[in-house]
Amino acid sequence: MRKNDVAKLAGVPASHVYQVTARAVQDAYSDRAASVVVEVATQEPAFYWRVGNKYYLDDPYFGDVVAIDDLDYDPEIGLHVRK
């Protein structure tokens, strides 16, 4: 769990960072176009965080903590940070 990394990335105190479930992330993005990103990002066990209305993926196997809105999916390379 990298709650402090999320806080630093979001520019807020750690007390403003809340752990959420994969289901909460899926519900938050249910009406957005990036649903394939959320589907892939929530398939494997990981930690998910919420700061305000922004959600973060905390999966050490994937890499650094990253905002879900900054992710993209390509069938050939998989889940990756949008450039």
MOGILIN-V962640 format. One line per field, one symbol per residue. psi: psi as a letter, one per 40 degrees, with the letter a starting at -180 (. if undefined). burial: + if it has 16 or more other ideal C-beta (glycine too) atoms within 10 Angstrom, else -. A space follows every 50 residues. Layout:
# MOGILIN-V962640
psi=???
burial=???
This chain:
# MOGILIN-V962640
psi=hfdddddddefiideehhhiidddddddedeidfdddddddedihiiiih hbfhiihghdddaihihdeeiihhddeahihh.
burial=-++-+++-++------+----+--++-++-------++--++----++++ +--++++++--+--++++--+-+-----+----
